[in-house]
């Protein structure tokens, strides 16, 4: 009898030990947040705003690593191929939904190899023109470009960037012969527009805000469905006579596909909890805080991939 009791006690201890291991708290070691762009951009800034707050909330270090290159694909692939244990997190922008149509071979499947955690924020772009452009509205701009096919150009920050695709969408909607001129980033692009060399530009509100206030560029419309609190006097594209042209820059967090649902939900809950604390920082970058559910973010990703695939195919754009 005593032997059986000892065996039973031993088995119970094993079961309890296994249960404790299965329910060990997450995280129990540092968590890496990968920003797949160089330091200083919106993705890097947001990652570094979130990291210390997540560290405080979870009681473990969350730290940022930058892995730029290939329009964000290098860092994104690192997370897509990482163990699905919640210790590698991706902070990403709109390249997530553009690159599947832009690159012939990403090296990963965006919707299968990555699990959405939360859409962090959204930001409209703003359509700008040089003050010399004789157009005070979007429709006047369309007529101005139509009157001289192939004469005028718009600047953009590089292949597949939101400003490039917004410009192509405008061209497709109105059948415009407008030349796209690529620059190495948003700064050089808006500098060219300020100089009058490329008189039209779509760019982020954070890039454009000071120049709009200084009068070196004129804002014709924002690309969101509703007016931006940062530029309340600027109409939406729909209000300006160009419906169906909405496009927003997105910021979100994902983990490797197959990460346990409990970990995804734990991360999501903490991100939602800290959204009020980062509202001002996101706002300074032109972003409206969101804190969506994983399912809502997954739906948004699928919608955006389909939307930009149509624009990219129609424009004949390819990274290879």
Secondary structure, DSSP 4 states (H G I P E B T S, - for coil): -HHHHHHHHHHHHHHHHHHHHHT--S-SS-EEEEE-S-TTSHHHHHHHHHHHHHHHHHTS-EEEEE---GGGHHHHHHHHTS-SSSSEEEEE-THHHHHHHH-S--SS-TTTSEEEEEEEEEEEEEEEE-TTSS-SSHHHHHHHHHTTTTT-EEEESSTT-HHHHHHHHHHHHHT---EEEE-SSHHHHHHHHHTTSS-EEEEEHHHHHHHHHHTSSEEEEESSSS--GGGTTSPBTTTTT-TT---EEEEEEEEETT--HHHHHHHHHHHHHHHHHHHHHHHHTTPEE----HHHHHHHHHHHHHHHHHHHHHHT----
